[in-house]
Amino acid sequence: MITIDLIKWAEVFGACIVGDICWAHYTRAIALHERLKASLWAGAIMVVAPIVVISYTTDHTLIIPAILGAFTGTWISFKDK
């Protein structure tokens, strides 16, 4: 049986992955002066970021999956040359 803690960890981990992917696309759009794309990615960041922040401010152990999710999201966002 899956515990609530494990579900919360997975939620925070996943939200950080999505958030970091959004940040990568946002940064890329800013660098390319793509105003609309950057604005849409900024909105997506604001959908995901509060999930993570609210989670780890109420349970400090959730910073661990947040860190791991941020690492993973950044790793996924890079394109190999």
N, CA, C and O atoms as a CHARMM CRD file, in Angstrom:
* protein
*
  324
    1    1 MET  N      0.83600  -1.19700   0.00000 PROA 1      0.00000
    2    1 MET  CA     0.00000   0.00000   0.00000 PROA 1      0.00000
    3    1 MET  C      0.87400   1.25100   0.00000 PROA 1      0.00000
    4    1 MET  O      1.85700   1.32500   0.73700 PROA 1      0.00000
    5    2 ILE  N      0.51800   2.22300  -0.82000 PROA 2      0.00000
    6    2 ILE  CA     1.28000   3.46800  -0.92500 PROA 2      0.00000
    7    2 ILE  C      0.82600   4.41300   0.17900 PROA 2      0.00000
    8    2 ILE  O     -0.36800   4.64400   0.37000 PROA 2      0.00000
    9    3 THR  N      1.79100   4.94800   0.89300 PROA 3      0.00000
   10    3 THR  CA     1.45100   5.87200   1.97100 PROA 3      0.00000
   11    3 THR  C      1.26500   7.28100   1.42400 PROA 3      0.00000
   12    3 THR  O      1.68000   7.59300   0.30800 PROA 3      0.00000
   13    4 ILE  N      0.63800   8.11500   2.22900 PROA 4      0.00000
   14    4 ILE  CA     0.41900   9.50400   1.83400 PROA 4      0.00000
   15    4 ILE  C      1.75000  10.22800   1.69200 PROA 4      0.00000
   16    4 ILE  O      1.90700  11.06400   0.80200 PROA 4      0.00000
   17    5 ASP  N      2.71500   9.91600   2.56400 PROA 5      0.00000
   18    5 ASP  CA     4.02700  10.55500   2.47000 PROA 5      0.00000
   19    5 ASP  C      4.68000  10.26600   1.12600 PROA 5      0.00000
   20    5 ASP  O      5.25700  11.16800   0.51800 PROA 5      0.00000
   21    6 LEU  N      4.60300   9.03500   0.65400 PROA 6      0.00000
   22    6 LEU  CA     5.20400   8.66600  -0.62200 PROA 6      0.00000
   23    6 LEU  C      4.50300   9.38600  -1.77400 PROA 6      0.00000
   24    6 LEU  O      5.15400   9.82500  -2.72200 PROA 6      0.00000
   25    7 ILE  N      3.21000   9.50500  -1.69500 PROA 7      0.00000
   26    7 ILE  CA     2.45900  10.23200  -2.72100 PROA 7      0.00000
   27    7 ILE  C      2.87200  11.71000  -2.71600 PROA 7      0.00000
   28    7 ILE  O      3.05500  12.29800  -3.78200 PROA 7      0.00000
   29    8 LYS  N      3.01800  12.30500  -1.55100 PROA 8      0.00000
   30    8 LYS  CA     3.42100  13.71200  -1.44800 PROA 8      0.00000
   31    8 LYS  C      4.83300  13.90400  -1.99700 PROA 8      0.00000
   32    8 LYS  O      5.10500  14.87800  -2.69900 PROA 8      0.00000
   33    9 TRP  N      5.73300  12.96400  -1.67200 PROA 9      0.00000
   34    9 TRP  CA     7.09900  13.04100  -2.19400 PROA 9      0.00000
   35    9 TRP  C      7.07500  12.99500  -3.71800 PROA 9      0.00000
   36    9 TRP  O      7.77300  13.77100  -4.37200 PROA 9      0.00000
   37   10 ALA  N      6.27800  12.09400  -4.28700 PROA 10     0.00000
   38   10 ALA  CA     6.18900  11.95700  -5.74200 PROA 10     0.00000
   39   10 ALA  C      5.60000  13.22900  -6.36100 PROA 10     0.00000
   40   10 ALA  O      6.04200  13.67000  -7.42200 PROA 10     0.00000
   41   11 GLU  N      4.61300  13.80700  -5.70300 PROA 11     0.00000
   42   11 GLU  CA     3.99400  15.04700  -6.18800 PROA 11     0.00000
   43   11 GLU  C      5.00500  16.19000  -6.23200 PROA 11     0.00000
   44   11 GLU  O      5.08400  16.91500  -7.22400 PROA 11     0.00000
   45   12 VAL  N      5.76500  16.34800  -5.17100 PROA 12     0.00000
   46   12 VAL  CA     6.76100  17.42300  -5.11100 PROA 12     0.00000
   47   12 VAL  C      7.88500  17.16700  -6.12000 PROA 12     0.00000
   48   12 VAL  O      8.32000  18.08700  -6.81200 PROA 12     0.00000
   49   13 PHE  N      8.35100  15.92400  -6.20100 PROA 13     0.00000
   50   13 PHE  CA     9.38900  15.54600  -7.15700 PROA 13     0.00000
   51   13 PHE  C      8.93200  15.87100  -8.58500 PROA 13     0.00000
   52   13 PHE  O      9.66500  16.49900  -9.34900 PROA 13     0.00000
   53   14 GLY  N      7.73300  15.44300  -8.93100 PROA 14     0.00000
   54   14 GLY  CA     7.19500  15.68700 -10.27000 PROA 14     0.00000
   55   14 GLY  C      6.98600  17.16400 -10.55800 PROA 14     0.00000
   56   14 GLY  O      7.28100  17.63300 -11.65700 PROA 14     0.00000
   57   15 ALA  N      6.48200  17.89100  -9.58300 PROA 15     0.00000
   58   15 ALA  CA     6.25400  19.32700  -9.76300 PROA 15     0.00000
   59   15 ALA  C      7.57200  20.06400  -9.98600 PROA 15     0.00000
   60   15 ALA  O      7.63100  21.00900 -10.77200 PROA 15     0.00000
   61   16 CYS  N      8.62000  19.63700  -9.30100 PROA 16     0.00000
   62   16 CYS  CA     9.92900  20.27600  -9.50100 PROA 16     0.00000
   63   16 CYS  C     10.50700  19.94800 -10.86800 PROA 16     0.00000
   64   16 CYS  O     11.14500  20.79400 -11.49300 PROA 16     0.00000
   65   17 ILE  N     10.28900  18.73300 -11.33100 PROA 17     0.00000
   66   17 ILE  CA    10.74100  18.39400 -12.68400 PROA 17     0.00000
   67   17 ILE  C     10.04900  19.29900 -13.69400 PROA 17     0.00000
   68   17 ILE  O     10.70100  19.91700 -14.53600 PROA 17     0.00000
   69   18 VAL  N      8.73300  19.37300 -13.60600 PROA 18     0.00000
   70   18 VAL  CA     7.96600  20.21100 -14.53300 PROA 18     0.00000
   71   18 VAL  C      8.38300  21.67400 -14.39400 PROA 18     0.00000
   72   18 VAL  O      8.54900  22.36900 -15.39600 PROA 18     0.00000
   73   19 GLY  N      8.55100  22.13700 -13.16900 PROA 19     0.00000
   74   19 GLY  CA     8.94900  23.52200 -12.93700 PROA 19     0.00000
   75   19 GLY  C     10.29600  23.85500 -13.55100 PROA 19     0.00000
   76   19 GLY  O     10.46300  24.91700 -14.15000 PROA 19     0.00000
   77   20 ASP  N     11.25700  22.95300 -13.40700 PROA 20     0.00000
   78   20 ASP  CA    12.57200  23.21600 -13.98500 PROA 20     0.00000
   79   20 ASP  C     12.54700  23.17800 -15.50900 PROA 20     0.00000
   80   20 ASP  O     13.26300  23.94000 -16.15900 PROA 20     0.00000
   81   21 ILE  N     11.74500  22.31500 -16.07100 PROA 21     0.00000
   82   21 ILE  CA    11.59900  22.29100 -17.52200 PROA 21     0.00000
   83   21 ILE  C     10.97700  23.61200 -17.99300 PROA 21     0.00000
   84   21 ILE  O     11.39000  24.17100 -19.00900 PROA 21     0.00000
   85   22 CYS  N      9.99400  24.09900 -17.25600 PROA 22     0.00000
   86   22 CYS  CA     9.38900  25.39700 -17.58400 PROA 22     0.00000
   87   22 CYS  C     10.42500  26.51300 -17.50700 PROA 22     0.00000
   88   22 CYS  O     10.47800  27.37500 -18.38400 PROA 22     0.00000
   89   23 TRP  N     11.25300  26.49900 -16.45400 PROA 23     0.00000
   90   23 TRP  CA    12.29200  27.52500 -16.30700 PROA 23     0.00000
   91   23 TRP  C     13.26800  27.48600 -17.47600 PROA 23     0.00000
   92   23 TRP  O     13.68000  28.53400 -17.97400 PROA 23     0.00000
   93   24 ALA  N     13.64100  26.28700 -17.91500 PROA 24     0.00000
   94   24 ALA  CA    14.57900  26.16800 -19.03900 PROA 24     0.00000
   95   24 ALA  C     13.97400  26.76900 -20.30700 PROA 24     0.00000
   96   24 ALA  O     14.64200  27.51100 -21.02700 PROA 24     0.00000
   97   25 HSD  N     12.71800  26.44900 -20.57400 PROA 25     0.00000
   98   25 HSD  CA    12.05300  27.00200 -21.75700 PROA 25     0.00000
   99   25 HSD  C     11.86200  28.52300 -21.62700 PROA 25     0.00000
  100   25 HSD  O     12.01200  29.25900 -22.60200 PROA 25     0.00000
  101   26 TYR  N     11.53500  28.97200 -20.43400 PROA 26     0.00000
  102   26 TYR  CA    11.38600  30.40800 -20.18100 PROA 26     0.00000
  103   26 TYR  C     12.69700  31.14200 -20.46400 PROA 26     0.00000
  104   26 TYR  O     12.71200  32.16000 -21.15600 PROA 26     0.00000
  105   27 THR  N     13.78800  30.61700 -19.92500 PROA 27     0.00000
  106   27 THR  CA    15.09700  31.23400 -20.11100 PROA 27     0.00000
  107   27 THR  C     15.49100  31.25200 -21.58500 PROA 27     0.00000
  108   27 THR  O     16.01700  32.24600 -22.08600 PROA 27     0.00000
  109   28 ARG  N     15.23300  30.14900 -22.26500 PROA 28     0.00000
  110   28 ARG  CA    15.53800  30.07000 -23.68900 PROA 28     0.00000
  111   28 ARG  C     14.71600  31.10700 -24.47300 PROA 28     0.00000
  112   28 ARG  O     15.24800  31.78000 -25.35600 PROA 28     0.00000
  113   29 ALA  N     13.43200  31.23300 -24.15300 PROA 29     0.00000
  114   29 ALA  CA    12.57100  32.19900 -24.83400 PROA 29     0.00000
  115   29 ALA  C     13.03000  33.63200 -24.56700 PROA 29     0.00000
  116   29 ALA  O     13.00400  34.46700 -25.47100 PROA 29     0.00000
  117   30 ILE  N     13.44300  33.92200 -23.35400 PROA 30     0.00000
  118   30 ILE  CA    13.97100  35.25400 -23.01800 PROA 30     0.00000
  119   30 ILE  C     15.22300  35.53200 -23.84800 PROA 30     0.00000
  120   30 ILE  O     15.35900  36.61100 -24.42400 PROA 30     0.00000
  121   31 ALA  N     16.13600  34.56300 -23.91100 PROA 31     0.00000
  122   31 ALA  CA    17.38400  34.74000 -24.65800 PROA 31     0.00000
  123   31 ALA  C     17.12000  34.97800 -26.14500 PROA 31     0.00000
  124   31 ALA  O     17.86800  35.69800 -26.80600 PROA 31     0.00000
  125   32 LEU  N     16.05300  34.36900 -26.66300 PROA 32     0.00000
  126   32 LEU  CA    15.71400  34.51400 -28.08000 PROA 32     0.00000
  127   32 LEU  C     14.73800  35.67400 -28.34400 PROA 32     0.00000
  128   32 LEU  O     14.28200  35.86500 -29.47200 PROA 32     0.00000
  129   33 HSD  N     14.42800  36.44100 -27.29600 PROA 33     0.00000
  130   33 HSD  CA    13.51300  37.58800 -27.38700 PROA 33     0.00000
  131   33 HSD  C     12.13200  37.18800 -27.91800 PROA 33     0.00000
  132   33 HSD  O     11.52600  37.90200 -28.71700 PROA 33     0.00000
  133   34 GLU  N     11.65700  36.03800 -27.45700 PROA 34     0.00000
  134   34 GLU  CA    10.32100  35.55500 -27.83100 PROA 34     0.00000
  135   34 GLU  C      9.35800  35.90300 -26.70300 PROA 34     0.00000
  136   34 GLU  O      9.15100  35.11900 -25.77700 PROA 34     0.00000
  137   35 ARG  N      8.78400  37.07400 -26.79800 PROA 35     0.00000
  138   35 ARG  CA     7.96900  37.64100 -25.71600 PROA 35     0.00000
  139   35 ARG  C      6.77900  36.76600 -25.33700 PROA 35     0.00000
  140   35 ARG  O      6.57200  36.49200 -24.15500 PROA 35     0.00000
  141   36 LEU  N      5.99800  36.32400 -26.31400 PROA 36     0.00000
  142   36 LEU  CA     4.80800  35.53600 -26.01200 PROA 36     0.00000
  143   36 LEU  C      5.17300  34.20100 -25.37100 PROA 36     0.00000
  144   36 LEU  O      4.57400  33.80100 -24.37300 PROA 36     0.00000
  145   37 LYS  N      6.15600  33.51400 -25.94600 PROA 37     0.00000
  146   37 LYS  CA     6.58000  32.22700 -25.37100 PROA 37     0.00000
  147   37 LYS  C      7.08600  32.40700 -23.94000 PROA 37     0.00000
  148   37 LYS  O      6.73200  31.63400 -23.05000 PROA 37     0.00000
  149   38 ALA  N      7.90700  33.42200 -23.72400 PROA 38     0.00000
  150   38 ALA  CA     8.43400  33.67900 -22.38600 PROA 38     0.00000
  151   38 ALA  C      7.29800  33.96000 -21.40600 PROA 38     0.00000
  152   38 ALA  O      7.31700  33.48600 -20.27100 PROA 38     0.00000
  153   39 SER  N      6.32100  34.72500 -21.84700 PROA 39     0.00000
  154   39 SER  CA     5.17800  35.05000 -20.97700 PROA 39     0.00000
  155   39 SER  C      4.35900  33.80900 -20.63600 PROA 39     0.00000
  156   39 SER  O      3.92800  33.64400 -19.49500 PROA 39     0.00000
  157   40 LEU  N      4.14500  32.93900 -21.61500 PROA 40     0.00000
  158   40 LEU  CA     3.40100  31.69900 -21.36300 PROA 40     0.00000
  159   40 LEU  C      4.16200  30.78500 -20.40900 PROA 40     0.00000
  160   40 LEU  O      3.57200  30.19000 -19.50800 PROA 40     0.00000
  161   41 TRP  N      5.48100  30.67500 -20.61200 PROA 41     0.00000
  162   41 TRP  CA     6.28200  29.84400 -19.69800 PROA 41     0.00000
  163   41 TRP  C      6.29000  30.43500 -18.29300 PROA 41     0.00000
  164   41 TRP  O      6.27600  29.69000 -17.31300 PROA 41     0.00000
  165   42 ALA  N      6.31200  31.75900 -18.17800 PROA 42     0.00000
  166   42 ALA  CA     6.26000  32.39800 -16.85000 PROA 42     0.00000
  167   42 ALA  C      4.95800  32.03800 -16.14000 PROA 42     0.00000
  168   42 ALA  O      4.95000  31.76300 -14.94000 PROA 42     0.00000
  169   43 GLY  N      3.86600  32.04100 -16.88800 PROA 43     0.00000
  170   43 GLY  CA     2.58200  31.64100 -16.30500 PROA 43     0.00000
  171   43 GLY  C      2.59800  30.19100 -15.85400 PROA 43     0.00000
  172   43 GLY  O      2.06100  29.86400 -14.79600 PROA 43     0.00000
  173   44 ALA  N      3.21100  29.31400 -16.65100 PROA 44     0.00000
  174   44 ALA  CA     3.30300  27.89400 -16.28100 PROA 44     0.00000
  175   44 ALA  C      4.12200  27.71900 -15.00900 PROA 44     0.00000
  176   44 ALA  O      3.79400  26.88500 -14.16500 PROA 44     0.00000
  177   45 ILE  N      5.17400  28.49500 -14.87300 PROA 45     0.00000
  178   45 ILE  CA     6.00100  28.43300 -13.65900 PROA 45     0.00000
  179   45 ILE  C      5.15600  28.78500 -12.44200 PROA 45     0.00000
  180   45 ILE  O      5.27300  28.14900 -11.39400 PROA 45     0.00000
  181   46 MET  N      4.31100  29.79200 -12.58100 PROA 46     0.00000
  182   46 MET  CA     3.48700  30.22300 -11.45300 PROA 46     0.00000
  183   46 MET  C      2.36300  29.25000 -11.12300 PROA 46     0.00000
  184   46 MET  O      1.75300  29.34800 -10.05800 PROA 46     0.00000
  185   47 VAL  N      2.08600  28.32700 -12.01300 PROA 47     0.00000
  186   47 VAL  CA     1.11700  27.26600 -11.70600 PROA 47     0.00000
  187   47 VAL  C      1.79200  26.18400 -10.86400 PROA 47     0.00000
  188   47 VAL  O      1.19400  25.65600  -9.92700 PROA 47     0.00000
  189   48 VAL  N      3.03100  25.85900 -11.20100 PROA 48     0.00000
  190   48 VAL  CA     3.72500  24.73400 -10.57200 PROA 48     0.00000
  191   48 VAL  C      4.45100  25.13000  -9.28500 PROA 48     0.00000
  192   48 VAL  O      4.41700  24.38600  -8.30500 PROA 48     0.00000
  193   49 ALA  N      5.09900  26.27800  -9.27700 PROA 49     0.00000
  194   49 ALA  CA     5.94500  26.67500  -8.14400 PROA 49     0.00000
  195   49 ALA  C      5.21600  26.69500  -6.79200 PROA 49     0.00000
  196   49 ALA  O      5.78000  26.21900  -5.80700 PROA 49     0.00000
  197   50 PRO  N      4.00700  27.21700  -6.70500 PROA 50     0.00000
  198   50 PRO  CA     3.33900  27.23700  -5.39600 PROA 50     0.00000
  199   50 PRO  C      3.08300  25.83600  -4.81100 PROA 50     0.00000
  200   50 PRO  O      3.08500  25.66300  -3.59200 PROA 50     0.00000
  201   51 ILE  N      2.86800  24.86500  -5.66200 PROA 51     0.00000
  202   51 ILE  CA     2.67400  23.48700  -5.17300 PROA 51     0.00000
  203   51 ILE  C      3.89300  23.06200  -4.37300 PROA 51     0.00000
  204   51 ILE  O      3.76900  22.50300  -3.28400 PROA 51     0.00000
  205   52 VAL  N      5.06200  23.32900  -4.91600 PROA 52     0.00000
  206   52 VAL  CA     6.31000  22.92300  -4.26800 PROA 52     0.00000
  207   52 VAL  C      6.54200  23.73000  -2.99900 PROA 52     0.00000
  208   52 VAL  O      6.82700  23.16400  -1.94300 PROA 52     0.00000
  209   53 VAL  N      6.42300  25.03800  -3.10000 PROA 53     0.00000
  210   53 VAL  CA     6.71500  25.90400  -1.94700 PROA 53     0.00000
  211   53 VAL  C      5.77100  25.61800  -0.78800 PROA 53     0.00000
  212   53 VAL  O      6.21400  25.48100   0.35200 PROA 53     0.00000
  213   54 ILE  N      4.49100  25.52900  -1.06300 PROA 54     0.00000
  214   54 ILE  CA     3.53200  25.24200   0.00500 PROA 54     0.00000
  215   54 ILE  C      3.82300  23.87900   0.63100 PROA 54     0.00000
  216   54 ILE  O      3.69600  23.70800   1.84400 PROA 54     0.00000
  217   55 SER  N      4.20800  22.92300  -0.19200 PROA 55     0.00000
  218   55 SER  CA     4.49000  21.57500   0.31700 PROA 55     0.00000
  219   55 SER  C      5.66900  21.55900   1.27600 PROA 55     0.00000
  220   55 SER  O      5.56000  21.01900   2.37600 PROA 55     0.00000
  221   56 TYR  N      6.80200  22.14800   0.87300 PROA 56     0.00000
  222   56 TYR  CA     7.96400  22.03500   1.75200 PROA 56     0.00000
  223   56 TYR  C      7.97100  23.03800   2.90200 PROA 56     0.00000
  224   56 TYR  O      8.77800  22.91300   3.82200 PROA 56     0.00000
  225   57 THR  N      7.08700  24.02700   2.86300 PROA 57     0.00000
  226   57 THR  CA     6.99400  24.89400   4.03600 PROA 57     0.00000
  227   57 THR  C      6.13500  24.25600   5.12900 PROA 57     0.00000
  228   57 THR  O      6.27500  24.59000   6.30600 PROA 57     0.00000
  229   58 THR  N      5.25700  23.34800   4.74200 PROA 58     0.00000
  230   58 THR  CA     4.45600  22.64900   5.74300 PROA 58     0.00000
  231   58 THR  C      5.12300  21.35400   6.21200 PROA 58     0.00000
  232   58 THR  O      4.84000  20.87600   7.31000 PROA 58     0.00000
  233   59 ASP  N      5.99900  20.78700   5.39500 PROA 59     0.00000
  234   59 ASP  CA     6.73700  19.57200   5.75500 PROA 59     0.00000
  235   59 ASP  C      8.15400  19.71500   5.22000 PROA 59     0.00000
  236   59 ASP  O      8.39700  19.52400   4.02900 PROA 59     0.00000
  237   60 HSD  N      9.07900  20.04800   6.09700 PROA 60     0.00000
  238   60 HSD  CA    10.44600  20.34600   5.67800 PROA 60     0.00000
  239   60 HSD  C     11.16800  19.16700   5.03500 PROA 60     0.00000
  240   60 HSD  O     12.14200  19.37500   4.31100 PROA 60     0.00000
  241   61 THR  N     10.72800  17.95400   5.27300 PROA 61     0.00000
  242   61 THR  CA    11.37400  16.80700   4.63000 PROA 61     0.00000
  243   61 THR  C     11.12300  16.78700   3.12200 PROA 61     0.00000
  244   61 THR  O     11.83900  16.11200   2.38200 PROA 61     0.00000
  245   62 LEU  N     10.11500  17.52000   2.66900 PROA 62     0.00000
  246   62 LEU  CA     9.81000  17.54700   1.23600 PROA 62     0.00000
  247   62 LEU  C     10.80500  18.37400   0.43700 PROA 62     0.00000
  248   62 LEU  O     10.72000  18.41800  -0.79000 PROA 62     0.00000
  249   63 ILE  N     11.74200  19.02500   1.10400 PROA 63     0.00000
  250   63 ILE  CA    12.80200  19.72300   0.37400 PROA 63     0.00000
  251   63 ILE  C     13.68200  18.70300  -0.35800 PROA 63     0.00000
  252   63 ILE  O     14.27800  19.02400  -1.38600 PROA 63     0.00000
  253   64 ILE  N     13.76400  17.48800   0.16500 PROA 64     0.00000
  254   64 ILE  CA    14.59400  16.44600  -0.46900 PROA 64     0.00000
  255   64 ILE  C     14.05700  16.08700  -1.85700 PROA 64     0.00000
  256   64 ILE  O     14.81900  16.15300  -2.82100 PROA 64     0.00000
  257   65 PRO  N     12.78000  15.70900  -2.00600 PROA 65     0.00000
  258   65 PRO  CA    12.31200  15.44600  -3.36800 PROA 65     0.00000
  259   65 PRO  C     12.29300  16.70400  -4.24000 PROA 65     0.00000
  260   65 PRO  O     12.37800  16.60700  -5.46400 PROA 65     0.00000
  261   66 ALA  N     12.18100  17.88300  -3.62200 PROA 66     0.00000
  262   66 ALA  CA    12.23700  19.12500  -4.39600 PROA 66     0.00000
  263   66 ALA  C     13.62100  19.30000  -5.01200 PROA 66     0.00000
  264   66 ALA  O     13.73900  19.65400  -6.18500 PROA 66     0.00000
  265   67 ILE  N     14.64500  19.05700  -4.24300 PROA 67     0.00000
  266   67 ILE  CA    16.02000  19.15900  -4.74900 PROA 67     0.00000
  267   67 ILE  C     16.25900  18.12300  -5.84100 PROA 67     0.00000
  268   67 ILE  O     16.81100  18.43600  -6.89500 PROA 67     0.00000
  269   68 LEU  N     15.84100  16.89400  -5.58300 PROA 68     0.00000
  270   68 LEU  CA    16.02700  15.82800  -6.57100 PROA 68     0.00000
  271   68 LEU  C     15.23800  16.11000  -7.85100 PROA 68     0.00000
  272   68 LEU  O     15.72200  15.84500  -8.95200 PROA 68     0.00000
  273   69 GLY  N     14.03000  16.64300  -7.70700 PROA 69     0.00000
  274   69 GLY  CA    13.22100  16.98600  -8.86700 PROA 69     0.00000
  275   69 GLY  C     13.81800  18.13400  -9.65500 PROA 69     0.00000
  276   69 GLY  O     13.78200  18.12500 -10.88600 PROA 69     0.00000
  277   70 ALA  N     14.37000  19.12800  -8.96200 PROA 70     0.00000
  278   70 ALA  CA    15.01200  20.25500  -9.63900 PROA 70     0.00000
  279   70 ALA  C     16.22300  19.77600 -10.43000 PROA 70     0.00000
  280   70 ALA  O     16.43200  20.19500 -11.56900 PROA 70     0.00000
  281   71 PHE  N     17.01600  18.90500  -9.83100 PROA 71     0.00000
  282   71 PHE  CA    18.17100  18.33700 -10.53400 PROA 71     0.00000
  283   71 PHE  C     17.71900  17.58000 -11.77800 PROA 71     0.00000
  284   71 PHE  O     18.26600  17.76900 -12.86400 PROA 71     0.00000
  285   72 THR  N     16.72200  16.72700 -11.61000 PROA 72     0.00000
  286   72 THR  CA    16.23000  15.89800 -12.71200 PROA 72     0.00000
  287   72 THR  C     15.62800  16.75100 -13.82500 PROA 72     0.00000
  288   72 THR  O     15.88000  16.49500 -15.00200 PROA 72     0.00000
  289   73 GLY  N     14.85100  17.74000 -13.47400 PROA 73     0.00000
  290   73 GLY  CA    14.24100  18.61300 -14.47200 PROA 73     0.00000
  291   73 GLY  C     15.27400  19.37800 -15.28200 PROA 73     0.00000
  292   73 GLY  O     15.12500  19.53400 -16.49400 PROA 73     0.00000
  293   74 THR  N     16.31700  19.85400 -14.61900 PROA 74     0.00000
  294   74 THR  CA    17.39000  20.55100 -15.32900 PROA 74     0.00000
  295   74 THR  C     18.12800  19.58200 -16.24100 PROA 74     0.00000
  296   74 THR  O     18.44800  19.92000 -17.38100 PROA 74     0.00000
  297   75 TRP  N     18.39700  18.38600 -15.74600 PROA 75     0.00000
  298   75 TRP  CA    19.08600  17.36100 -16.53800 PROA 75     0.00000
  299   75 TRP  C     18.29900  17.04700 -17.81600 PROA 75     0.00000
  300   75 TRP  O     18.87700  16.95400 -18.89900 PROA 75     0.00000
  301   76 ILE  N     16.99100  16.88600 -17.68200 PROA 76     0.00000
  302   76 ILE  CA    16.12300  16.56800 -18.83000 PROA 76     0.00000
  303   76 ILE  C     16.08700  17.71600 -19.83400 PROA 76     0.00000
  304   76 ILE  O     15.97500  17.48700 -21.03800 PROA 76     0.00000
  305   77 SER  N     16.18300  18.95100 -19.34100 PROA 77     0.00000
  306   77 SER  CA    16.02700  20.13000 -20.19300 PROA 77     0.00000
  307   77 SER  C     17.19300  20.36100 -21.14700 PROA 77     0.00000
  308   77 SER  O     17.03200  21.03000 -22.16800 PROA 77     0.00000
  309   78 PHE  N     18.34700  19.82500 -20.83300 PROA 78     0.00000
  310   78 PHE  CA    19.50200  20.04400 -21.68200 PROA 78     0.00000
  311   78 PHE  C     19.43400  19.21100 -22.94200 PROA 78     0.00000
  312   78 PHE  O     19.01100  18.05500 -22.91200 PROA 78     0.00000
  313   79 LYS  N     19.84700  19.79500 -24.03900 PROA 79     0.00000
  314   79 LYS  CA    19.93200  19.07700 -25.31000 PROA 79     0.00000
  315   79 LYS  C     21.40200  18.69200 -25.52400 PROA 79     0.00000
  316   79 LYS  O     22.30200  19.50800 -25.32700 PROA 79     0.00000
  317   80 ASP  N     21.62300  17.46500 -25.92100 PROA 80     0.00000
  318   80 ASP  CA    22.98500  17.04400 -26.22700 PROA 80     0.00000
  319   80 ASP  C     23.44000  17.68100 -27.51900 PROA 80     0.00000
  320   80 ASP  O     22.66200  17.82200 -28.46200 PROA 80     0.00000
  321   81 LYS  N     24.71100  18.06700 -27.56000 PROA 81     0.00000
  322   81 LYS  CA    25.26100  18.69300 -28.77100 PROA 81     0.00000
  323   81 LYS  C     25.77500  17.63300 -29.70900 PROA 81     0.00000
  324   81 LYS  O     26.27800  17.95200 -30.78600 PROA 81     0.00000
